[in-house]
Amino acid sequence: MNSFGQIFRLTTFGESHGEAVGGVVDGMPAGIDIDVDFIQQELHRRRPGQSKITTSRQEADQVEILSGVFEGKSTGCPIGFIVRNTNQHSQDYENMRCLFRPSHADYTYYEKYGIRDHRGGGRTSARITISRCVGGALAKLVLRQKGISIQAYTSQVGDIALDKDYKLYDLDKTETNAVRCPDAEKAAQMEELITQVKAEGDTIGGVITCVIKGCPAGLGEPEFGKLHAELGQAMLSINAVKGFEYGEGFDCVTKRGSELNDVFIPASDDTSHLSPLTPHLSTATNHSGGIQGGISNGQDIYFRVAFKPVATILTEQDTVDLEGNPTKFTARGRHDPCVLPRAVPVVEAMAAMVILDNLLLIFASKGCNL
């Protein structure tokens, strides 16, 4: 299961401490302007060593496009790409060769395959999300031509959380701080907490919120291909993700239908294009999160993704070795005290691939090109 998507399909390869990570994107529409600088910028947003609250591993994460692009445009052929690993410290993981780290994939991977790469988690490492960011950047290049934008941001770290509706924040300010939070005051508090946790050799989790604007009505299927289910699958496939909710999510269980129903109203001029068959309709509220019956309704799609604290902590822990003997170990190496700042572009990337894939499915069913 190294591939994701149906028509727009990403297949990834590589390990954390291998020669490189990379992938192949199939189903990219032909004739799309390929902005390599934009793709590289998306990787810079994910790369390690970008601030004092992320891992100190220094990687340029320079992408090399190997195929599928001619004179700056996609040709419709598979787009192959590679990002070489240049700053591995494999010796930092030598004390983990014969033991299982708590809450990591070491044990489960070993039980499944009978072999594992102990260096940085191998295939299970979050470094593999590089390929997702490249695939997502390519998807974004298509979506922005259709007027669809995707913005994610850190909305909670530990117990420090934004308490307003996403529409009350200027999401363009997300990239103005290391935490990637659009509220400067909350961002400073979050950064202080992450710095404190890092100094203690510990880690902290949080929540990323994502907003998709400009998505037309009609994406998704009413049964097994529900749009929110595909978004959930995409998000839950990201390392360290423990939860997904869209719209009102779990908060809706305390409310009544009369409070939660999204009443239909006449559409405004700036939203009428989002409903191809009924451009005169909109909704007064958006408790549904832009998806009803598994199908997009033309309103903003918004969801939240919960990330657990990173399992690698720099304090002594109890564990067992490969023979089941109790032992102790202390992790070494360069690790994130909080994954959220670097996970924001990964969430956007996965969302972009889901939306584009569903958009292409509509055009394919009609027998026409994007």
Secondary structure, 3 states (H helix, E strand, C coil): CCEECCCCEEEEEECCCCCEEEEEEECCCCCCECCHHHHHHHHHHHCCCCCCCCCCCCCCCCEEECCCEECCEECCCCEEEEEECCCCCHHHHHHHCCECCCCCCHHHHHHHHCCCCCCCCHHHCHHHHHHHHHHHHHHHHHHHHHCCEEEEEEEEECCEECCCCHHHCCHHHHHHCCCCCCCHHHHHHHHHHHHHHHHCCCCCCEEEEEEEECCCCCCCCCCCCCHHHHHHHHHHCCCCEEEEEECCHHHHHHCCHHHHCCCEEECCCCCHHHCCCCCCEEECCCCCCCEECCEECCCCEEEEEEECCCCCCCCCEEEEECCCCEEEECCCCCCCCCCHHHHHHHHHHHHHHHHHHHHHHHHHHCCCCC
